[in-house]
């Protein structure tokens, strides 16, 4: 092997390879690692005494070099390095931390971010004190790698963890990647933007609470839904492909139901949602609300884990957002209120509700802790991204699991991918630190809610003062009035008449669900008949307004649609023949 190396490499190349590969004390490999870890400097900054000490550490069959160094330390000779300098350099070895050999890969993404924010240039080594907790950082790295190994066969190789202190915004753990498990280890997955999935839903419902459009006890319909968009009909589905009928907002958010979230966005509006996300620090949400459309409710916007943790921390802080920081001397930054304390409290109450979450996830799952926490998961389209972000009274923890290449995972959701890591990290943080539920802020009232027709069990619910149900309310009657829904045509639909198809073959079905006896179809002010009956309408060009009308003349639901094209004449029997 020696002759083969000699035949292919020059002497300088052989020396270079040797210096890069030679093993020093412990597991240090290469002169560069040894000089940085043992003396805190690059190799070109080593003094002669320090270089002699490193030479003494070499594990070589011929230790004559070490003998010379040791004799120089004893006799005060040995070139130009005096005895005191040699002794000082050697004493540094006893003060080097036992785990210092891990520093080169301990928190590389955090180090890169700190160096970009605080450039030090060349010259003497400059230390940048960070807010990171060394023990928590090591624990996060080990926990993430262990979970990724467990799901590696399901095409998962990347992940990230971010832990912050709620009170100060200081970053305590910054695990930007999975190291050797990753196919792109230098990519900082904490700063990379990916689709958020259901992890954005709490911010949507928070707006609805602040605007008094919904309360946690409001009922939303979880049923097949079609929403007209410029590119066609949008049909949201739940993760388990099931529909549950009428559900409360508490159940819809805690159970991460998709269809109710799309209905809630219809009440709030996509543009107000976009504006709120920007106030929460989501700098990647740059398009107008119409660009995202109804899919915004299900997390179609691109966000980073850094932004996500910052936004959830705002909920933990009672609705006040402020920047995160990674150095102790860094200024706190300007804070701003994005939610009222009452809306933040209502969202936190729902995200901490184990019973309501069980509708989708069951009572025993990686989101259940023995102390108070509020948490939400998210899974993006085609299982490309898993999120688990939540907070206790003191900490906010965010976890992302996926592939930085964008490759889909196989059968990995937020509960099975990211949530186990979130649970372990949160449990570590609260080994000796309690976390109790926050007290309700001023202006919150508690009321017992009885749902009509036993849609959900009786429970006590929190309301912002003025939105609580009155004792004289008749929920059963109002529920019946709200249940009638037009299922076809979908509001906003544009229909085009085809002149090559016989008129008798072109009919528009009018369909509604949950219709009560006596309720009727109303098209452009004209009664067509009972709404319980299917109507096949001969389309007329123009804009039309279809409604379901109650016995007393109240409009229960309305859909507007447009018919384009020339008026069709009835086809004869020959045109209709098979």
C-alpha positions in Angstrom: 0.0 0.0 0.0 2.9 2.3 0.7 4.4 1.7 -2.7 1.0 2.3 -4.3 0.6 5.7 -2.5 4.2 6.7 -3.5 3.4 5.8 -7.1 0.4 8.1 -7.3 1.0 10.9 -4.8 3.7 13.5 -4.3 5.4 13.9 -0.9 3.4 17.1 -0.2 0.1 15.3 -1.0 1.0 12.4 1.3 1.9 14.8 4.1 -1.4 16.7 3.6 -3.5 13.5 3.7 -1.6 12.4 6.8 -2.2 15.7 8.7 -5.9 15.5 7.8 -6.4 11.9 8.9 -4.0 11.3 11.8 -5.7 10.6 15.1 -4.9 12.6 18.2 -6.1 12.4 21.8 -9.5 10.8 22.1 -11.5 10.7 18.9 -9.9 13.8 17.4 -9.0 13.3 13.7 -6.8 15.6 11.8 -4.7 18.6 12.8 -7.5 21.0 12.1 -9.9 19.3 14.6 -7.2 19.0 17.2 -6.1 22.6 17.0 -9.6 23.9 17.2 -10.8 21.7 20.0 -7.6 21.6 22.1 -6.3 25.2 21.6 -9.4 27.0 20.2 -7.7 28.2 17.0 -7.0 27.2 13.4 -3.7 25.3 12.6 -2.0 28.3 11.1 -2.4 30.1 14.5 -0.6 27.4 16.5 2.6 28.5 18.3 5.7 26.4 18.2 5.0 25.2 21.7 1.5 24.1 20.8 2.7 22.4 17.7 5.3 20.5 19.7 2.6 19.4 22.2 0.3 18.1 19.3 3.3 16.2 17.9 3.7 14.5 21.3 0.1 13.3 21.1 0.6 11.5 17.8 0.2 7.7 18.0 3.1 6.6 15.9 5.2 3.4 16.0 8.3 5.5 16.3 7.8 7.8 19.3 11.1 9.6 19.0 9.3 12.8 18.2 7.4 12.7 21.5 10.7 11.9 23.4 12.3 15.0 22.0 9.3 17.1 23.1 9.2 15.6 26.6 13.0 16.2 27.0 12.6 19.8 25.9 9.9 20.3 28.5 12.2 18.8 31.2 15.4 20.6 30.2 13.9 23.9 28.9 15.4 23.3 25.5 14.0 22.2 22.2 14.4 24.9 19.6 12.9 28.3 20.3 10.1 27.0 22.6 11.0 27.7 26.2 10.0 25.4 29.0 7.3 27.7 30.3 5.6 27.9 26.9 5.6 24.1 26.5 4.2 23.6 30.0 1.5 26.2 29.3 0.5 24.5 26.1 0.4 21.1 27.7 -1.7 22.3 30.6 -4.4 23.3 28.1 -5.0 19.6 27.4 -6.2 19.0 30.9 -8.8 21.8 30.6 -10.3 20.7 27.3 -13.9 19.3 27.9 -14.3 15.6 27.6 -17.1 16.1 25.0 -15.3 18.8 23.1 -14.7 16.4 20.2 -18.4 16.8 19.3 -18.3 20.5 18.9 -17.5 20.4 15.2 -21.0 19.0 14.5 -22.7 20.0 17.7 -24.9 22.8 16.3 -23.6 23.6 12.9 -26.7 25.4 11.6 -26.9 27.5 14.7 -23.2 28.4 14.4 -23.7 29.4 10.7 -26.6 31.6 11.6 -24.7 33.3 14.4 -21.7 33.9 12.3 -23.8 35.5 9.5 -25.4 37.7 12.1 -22.2 38.5 13.9 -19.3 38.4 11.3 -15.9 38.2 13.1 -13.6 38.3 10.1 -10.1 36.8 10.3 -7.6 37.0 13.0 -7.9 36.0 16.7 -10.7 33.6 17.7 -13.8 35.5 18.8 -16.4 33.8 21.0 -20.1 34.6 20.4 -22.1 33.7 23.5 -25.4 32.1 22.4 -28.6 31.4 24.3 -28.4 27.7 23.5 -28.6 25.2 26.3 -25.8 22.6 25.6 -27.6 19.7 27.4 -30.9 20.4 25.7 -29.2 20.7 22.3 -27.5 17.3 22.7 -30.8 15.8 23.8 -32.6 17.2 20.8 -30.0 15.9 18.4 -30.2 12.4 19.9 -34.0 12.3 20.1 -34.5 13.5 16.5 -32.0 11.0 15.1 -33.6 8.2 17.1 -37.0 9.0 15.7 -35.8 9.3 12.1 -34.1 5.9 12.4 -37.5 4.5 13.5 -39.3 5.8 10.4 -36.4 5.6 8.0 -38.0 2.7 6.0 -40.9 5.1 5.3 -38.7 7.3 3.2 -37.9 9.9 6.0 -34.4 11.2 6.4 -34.6 14.9 7.6 -35.9 16.8 10.6 -35.5 19.9 12.7 -36.2 21.0 16.3 -36.5 24.6 17.7 -37.1 25.3 21.4 -37.6 28.8 22.7 -38.3 30.4 26.1 -41.7 32.0 26.1 -40.9 34.9 28.4 -37.6 36.1 26.7 -37.8 34.6 23.2 -34.4 33.1 23.7 -33.6 30.0 21.5 -32.6 27.1 23.8 -32.2 24.4 21.2 -31.5 24.8 17.4 -31.3 21.4 15.7 -31.3 22.4 12.0 -30.9 19.0 10.5 -30.3 15.3 11.0 -26.5 15.3 10.2 -25.3 12.1 8.6 -28.9 10.8 8.1 -29.6 13.7 5.7 -29.0 13.7 2.0 -28.4 17.5 2.3 -26.8 18.0 5.7 -25.9 21.6 5.1 -29.5 22.8 4.5 -30.9 24.5 7.6 -34.4 23.0 7.9 -35.4 25.5 10.5 -35.1 28.4 8.0 -36.3 26.5 4.9 -39.9 27.2 4.0 -42.4 24.3 3.5 -46.2 24.0 3.4 -47.6 24.1 6.9 -50.6 21.8 6.6 -53.1 22.0 9.5 -50.6 23.7 11.7 -52.0 27.1 10.5 -55.5 26.4 11.6 -55.2 27.9 15.1 -54.4 31.3 13.6 -57.5 31.1 11.4 -59.9 30.4 14.3 -58.2 33.0 16.4 -59.3 35.6 13.9 -62.8 34.3 14.0 -62.9 34.5 17.8 -61.6 38.1 17.7 -64.1 39.1 15.1 -66.9 37.4 17.0 -67.8 35.4 14.0 -67.4 32.1 15.9 -67.1 30.8 19.4 -65.7 27.5 20.6 -69.3 26.2 20.8 -70.4 27.4 17.3 -71.4 24.6 15.0 -69.8 24.0 11.6 -70.8 21.4 9.1 -68.3 18.6 8.4 -69.8 17.3 5.2 -68.8 17.0 1.5 -68.0 20.5 0.2 -67.3 22.0 -3.1 -65.9 25.5 -3.4 -65.7 27.2 -6.8 -62.2 28.6 -7.6 -60.8 30.2 -10.8 -59.2 26.8 -11.6 -62.2 24.6 -10.9 -64.0 23.1 -7.9 -62.0 22.7 -4.7 -63.1 19.6 -2.7 -61.5 19.4 0.8 -61.3 16.1 2.6 -60.5 15.1 6.1 -57.3 13.1 6.8 -59.3 9.9 7.6 -61.7 10.4 4.6 -64.7 10.6 7.0 -67.3 13.2 7.6 -68.9 13.8 11.0 -71.8 16.1 10.2 -72.3 19.1 12.6 -69.4 19.6 15.0 -68.4 22.4 17.3 -65.5 24.7 16.6 -63.7 23.1 19.6 -64.0 19.7 18.1 -63.1 20.9 14.6 -59.9 22.6 15.7 -58.8 20.0 18.3 -59.5 17.2 15.9 -58.0 19.0 12.9 -61.0 18.6 10.7 -60.5 20.1 7.2 -63.9 20.9 5.9 -65.0 23.0 8.9 -61.7 25.0 8.6 -62.5 25.8 4.9 -66.0 27.0 6.0 -64.4 29.1 8.8 -62.1 30.7 6.2 -65.2 31.5 4.1 -66.4 33.5 7.1 -63.1 35.2 7.9 -61.8 35.8 4.3 -58.5 34.7 2.8 -57.1 38.3 2.6 -57.6 39.0 6.4 -56.0 35.6 7.1 -53.0 36.6 4.9 -52.6 39.9 6.7 -52.7 38.2 10.1 -50.1 35.7 9.1 -47.8 38.6 8.1 -48.3 40.2 11.4 -47.3 36.9 13.0 -43.9 37.1 11.3 -44.6 34.8 8.3 -42.4 36.7 5.8 -42.9 34.1 3.1 -46.6 34.8 2.7 -46.2 37.4 0.0 -49.2 36.8 -2.2 -52.7 38.2 -2.0 -55.5 36.1 -0.4 -57.0 35.2 -3.7 -53.8 33.5 -4.8 -54.1 30.9 -2.0 -57.9 30.6 -2.0 -59.7 28.2 0.2 -56.6 25.9 0.5 -55.1 28.6 2.8 -57.2 27.1 5.6 -55.4 23.8 5.2 -51.9 25.3 5.2 -51.0 25.9 1.5 -48.7 28.8 2.4 -45.0 28.3 2.6 -43.6 28.9 6.1 -40.5 28.0 8.1 -40.1 26.3 11.5 -38.6 29.5 12.8 -41.7 31.5 11.8 -44.0 28.8 13.1 -42.5 28.7 16.5 -42.5 32.4 16.8 -46.2 32.5 15.9 -47.2 29.8 18.4 -45.1 31.6 21.0 -47.4 34.6 20.4 -50.4 32.5 21.4 -48.5 31.3 24.5 -47.8 35.0 25.3 -51.5 36.0 25.3 -51.5 37.2 21.7 -48.4 39.3 21.7 -45.7 38.6 19.1 -42.0 39.5 19.4 -38.9 38.4 17.5 -36.8 35.4 18.7 -33.2 35.8 19.6 -30.1 33.6 19.8 -27.6 35.8 21.7 -27.9 37.0 25.2 -26.9 40.5 24.3 -29.4 40.8 21.5 -32.1 43.3 21.9 -35.6 42.0 22.5 -37.1 43.7 19.4 -40.4 45.4 19.0 -43.5 43.5 20.1 -47.0 43.8 18.7 -50.4 42.5 19.7 -51.9 40.3 17.0 -54.7 38.6 19.0 -56.7 39.7 22.0 -55.9 37.8 25.3 -59.4 36.3 25.1 -58.9 34.9 21.6 -55.5 33.5 22.5 -56.9 31.9 25.7 -59.7 30.3 23.7 -57.3 28.9 21.1 -55.0 27.6 23.9 -57.9 26.0 25.7 -58.9 24.1 22.5 -55.3 23.0 21.7 -54.9 21.6 25.2 -58.2 19.7 25.2 -57.4 16.0 25.2 -61.0 14.9 25.0 -61.9 17.0 21.9 -58.7 15.9 20.2 -59.7 12.2 20.7 -62.3 12.5 17.9 -59.4 12.1 15.4 -56.4 11.0 17.4 -57.8 9.0 20.3 -57.1 9.6 24.0 -53.7 8.1 24.0 -51.4 9.7 21.5 -48.0 11.5 21.3 -49.8 14.9 22.0 -50.9 14.0 25.5 -48.7 15.2 28.3 -49.0 14.9 32.1 -48.7 18.6 32.4 -50.5 21.5 30.7 -49.6 22.0 27.0 -51.3 23.2 23.9 -50.2 21.6 20.6 -51.2 21.2 17.0 -49.9 18.9 14.3 -49.8 19.4 10.5 -49.2 17.3 7.4 -48.8 18.9 4.0 -50.0 17.6 0.7 -48.8 14.1 -0.2 -47.2 13.7 3.2 -44.2 15.9 2.3 -44.0 17.6 5.6 -44.8 16.8 9.2 -45.2 19.4 11.9 -45.8 19.4 15.6 -45.7 22.8 17.3 -47.0 23.5 20.8 -46.3 25.3 24.0 -46.4 25.0 27.8 -46.5 27.9 30.2 -42.7 28.4 29.9 -41.6 26.9 26.5 -42.6 26.6 22.9 -41.3 23.6 20.9 -41.5 23.1 17.2 -40.6 20.0 15.3 -40.5 19.4 11.5 -39.9 16.0 9.9 -39.7 15.3 6.2 -37.2 15.4 3.4 -35.4 18.5 2.4 -35.5 17.3 -1.2 -39.3 17.5 -1.1 -39.7 13.8 -1.6 -43.0 12.5 -0.1 -42.9 10.2 2.9 -44.9 7.0 3.1 -47.7 6.8 5.6 -46.2 9.3 8.0 -48.4 11.9 9.6 -47.7 14.7 12.1 -48.7 12.4 14.9 -46.4 9.5 13.9 -43.5 11.6 12.5 -43.0 14.9 14.4 -45.2 14.5 17.5 -43.1 11.8 19.2 -40.0 14.1 19.1 -42.1 17.0 20.4 -43.4 14.9 23.3 -39.9 13.8 24.3 -38.4 17.3 24.2 -41.3 18.8 26.1 -41.1 16.0 28.8 -37.4 16.7 29.1 -38.1 20.4 29.6 -40.6 19.8 32.4 -38.8 17.0 34.3 -38.6 19.4 37.3 -40.6 22.4 36.0 -44.4 22.4 36.4 -46.8 23.7 33.8 -50.4 24.6 34.8 -53.3 25.9 32.7 -53.4 29.7 32.3 -56.1 31.6 34.2 -58.8 33.1 32.0 -58.3 36.8 31.2 -60.7 39.5 32.1 -63.8 39.4 29.9 -64.1 35.6 29.7 -67.3 33.9 30.9 -67.9 30.2 31.4 -71.3 28.7 30.4 -72.8 25.3 30.2 -73.7 24.4 26.6 -76.4 22.0 25.6 -76.2 21.1 21.9 -79.4 20.5 20.0 -80.2 16.9 19.1 -77.2 15.8 21.1 -74.7 16.8 18.4 -72.1 16.8 21.2 -72.3 16.1 24.9 -73.2 18.8 27.4 -70.1 20.7 28.5 -68.9 24.0 30.0 -67.4 26.3 27.4 -65.4 29.6 27.5 -66.9 32.6 25.8 -65.8 36.1 25.2 -68.2 38.3 27.1 -71.2 39.2 24.9 -70.9 36.0 22.8 -72.3 33.5 25.4 -75.7 31.9 24.6 -78.7 33.5 26.4 -80.8 31.3 28.7 -83.8 31.9 26.4 -82.1 30.7 23.3 -83.8 27.8 21.5 -80.8 26.0 19.9 -83.0 23.2 18.4 -85.1 25.6 16.3 -82.1 27.7 15.1 -80.2 24.5 14.3 -82.9 23.2 12.0 -83.0 26.5 10.2 -79.3 26.5 9.6 -79.1 22.9 8.5 -80.5 23.3 5.0 -77.6 23.5 2.6 -77.4 23.7 -1.2 -75.0 21.0 -2.5 -75.5 21.6 -6.2 -74.8 23.8 -7.9 -71.8 25.1 -5.9 -71.9 28.8 -5.3 -69.7 30.7 -7.8 -69.9 27.9 -10.5 -69.7 28.9 -14.1 -71.6 26.6 -16.5 -71.0 26.7 -20.3 -73.7 25.5 -22.7 -72.4 23.2 -25.5 -74.2 23.8 -28.8 -73.2 20.3 -30.0 -75.1 18.6 -27.2 -78.9 18.4 -27.4 -80.7 20.7 -25.0 -82.5 17.7 -23.4 -79.1 16.3 -22.4 -78.1 19.5 -20.7 -79.8 19.9 -17.3 -78.6 21.5 -14.1 -79.5 19.5 -11.0 -80.7 21.5 -7.9 -79.9 19.5 -4.8 -79.9 20.3 -1.1 -79.3 18.3 2.1 -80.9 18.4 5.6 -84.1 19.9 4.1 -87.2 20.1 6.3 -90.7 19.6 5.0 -92.2 22.8 3.6 -88.9 24.3 2.6 -88.9 25.3 -1.1 -86.6 26.2 -4.0 -86.4 29.8 -5.0 -84.7 30.7 -8.3 -84.3 34.4 -9.2 -87.4 35.1 -7.0 -89.6 32.4 -8.5 -90.7 29.3 -6.5 -89.8 26.1 -8.2 -91.1 23.5 -5.8 -90.2 21.5 -2.7 -86.5 21.7 -1.8 -86.6 18.1 -0.8 -87.1 17.1 -4.4 -84.4 16.9 -7.0 -85.0 19.5 -9.7 -83.4 19.2 -13.2 -83.4 22.8 -14.5 -83.1 23.8 -18.2 -80.3 26.3 -18.1 -80.8 29.9 -19.3 -77.8 32.1 -20.1 -77.1 34.8 -17.5 -76.4 35.1 -13.7 -78.8 33.3 -11.4 -79.5 33.2 -7.7 -80.8 29.9 -6.1 -82.1 29.8 -2.6 -83.7 27.4 -0.1 -86.7 29.2 1.6 -88.3 28.3 4.9 -92.1 28.1 5.4 -92.0 31.6 6.9 -90.1 33.1 4.0 -86.7 33.2 5.6 -83.8 32.4 3.2 -81.8 29.5 4.7 -79.1 29.1 2.1 -78.1 30.7 -1.3 -75.9 29.9 -4.2 -75.2 32.1 -7.1 -74.0 30.8 -10.5 -73.5 31.9 -14.1 -74.6 30.2 -17.3 -72.7 31.1 -20.5 -73.4 30.4 -24.1 -76.3 30.7 -26.5 -79.8 29.7 -25.6 -80.5 26.1 -26.6 -83.6 24.8 -28.3 -85.2 21.5 -27.3 -83.8 18.6 -29.1 -86.1 16.2 -31.0 -86.4 12.5 -30.1 -83.9 11.5 -32.7 -81.2 13.7 -31.0 -82.0 12.0 -27.7 -82.0 8.5 -29.0 -79.1 6.3 -27.9 
